[in-house]
């Protein structure tokens, strides 16, 4: 059985969808560091088991540190998707966006998503400073 999301068709890192769902779906107070770590570890265990069954080299397996880094980077997609769906279109009821967008903003700060983005941008930040 397969499911195709035709609203946003993309070939992205697996943590894109994981971050979208974890960061946006849990009510306030339900997703803390411990719950998040447990869910990410569970996902990675199943993900790597699947790769093992598929005879994929261990080099392709995803470790927790790499997964968490991509989780942080791809959290910006969750925020962007809700801004587009709730704020710049009629794809989502505005009331949903009013609940989820502040929640996402707090969670991006909690996981230091800006810090992960700084690591991705690296030397590009010098352009913003006029260097």
WOZITA-V752050 format. One record per residue. N is the residue number from 1. RES is the residue in one small letter. SS is DSSP state (hx for helix, st for strand, lp for the rest). D_CENTER is the distance of its C-alpha to the mean C-alpha in whole Angstrom. Layout:
# WOZITA-V752050
n=(N	N)
res=(RES	RES)
ss=(SS	SS)
d_center=(D_CENTER	D_CENTER)
This chain:
# WOZITA-V752050
n=(1	2	3	4	5	6	7	8	9	10	11	12	13	14	15	16	17	18	19	20	21	22	23	24	25	26	27	28	29	30	31	32	33	34	35	36	37	38	39	40	41	42	43	44	45	46	47	48	49	50	51	52	53	54	55	56	57	58	59	60	61	62	63	64	65	66	67	68	69	70	71	72	73	74	75	76	77	78	79	80	81	82	83	84	85	86	87	88	89	90	91	92	93	94	95	96	97	98	99	100	101	102	103	104	105	106	107	108	109	110	111	112	113	114	115	116	117	118	119	120	121	122	123	124	125	126	127	128	129	130	131)
res=(x	x	x	x	x	x	x	x	x	x	x	x	x	x	x	x	x	x	x	x	x	x	x	x	x	x	x	x	x	x	x	x	x	x	x	x	x	x	x	x	x	x	x	x	x	x	x	x	x	x	x	x	x	x	x	x	x	x	x	x	x	x	x	x	x	x	x	x	x	x	x	x	x	x	x	x	x	x	x	x	x	x	x	x	x	x	x	x	x	x	x	x	x	x	x	x	x	x	x	x	x	x	x	x	x	x	x	x	x	x	x	x	x	x	x	x	x	x	x	x	x	x	x	x	x	x	x	x	x	x	x)
ss=(lp	lp	lp	lp	lp	lp	lp	lp	lp	lp	lp	lp	lp	lp	hx	hx	hx	hx	hx	hx	hx	hx	hx	hx	hx	lp	lp	lp	lp	lp	lp	lp	hx	hx	hx	hx	hx	hx	hx	hx	hx	hx	hx	hx	hx	hx	hx	hx	hx	hx	hx	hx	hx	lp	lp	lp	lp	hx	hx	hx	lp	lp	lp	hx	hx	hx	hx	hx	hx	hx	hx	hx	hx	hx	hx	hx	hx	hx	hx	hx	hx	hx	hx	hx	hx	hx	hx	lp	lp	lp	lp	lp	lp	hx	hx	hx	hx	hx	hx	hx	hx	hx	hx	hx	hx	hx	hx	hx	hx	hx	lp	lp	hx	hx	hx	hx	hx	hx	hx	hx	hx	hx	hx	hx	hx	hx	hx	hx	lp	lp	lp)
d_center=(24	21	19	19	16	19	17	15	16	14	14	11	9	9	5	4	6	6	3	5	8	8	7	9	12	13	16	17	19	17	14	15	15	17	15	12	13	16	13	11	15	16	13	14	18	18	16	18	21	21	21	24	25	25	27	24	25	23	22	19	18	15	16	14	14	13	10	9	10	7	4	6	7	4	4	7	7	6	9	11	11	13	15	16	17	18	20	21	22	23	20	19	22	22	22	19	17	20	18	14	14	16	14	10	13	14	11	9	13	13	11	12	10	13	14	12	12	16	16	15	17	20	23	22	22	26	26	25	28	31	31)
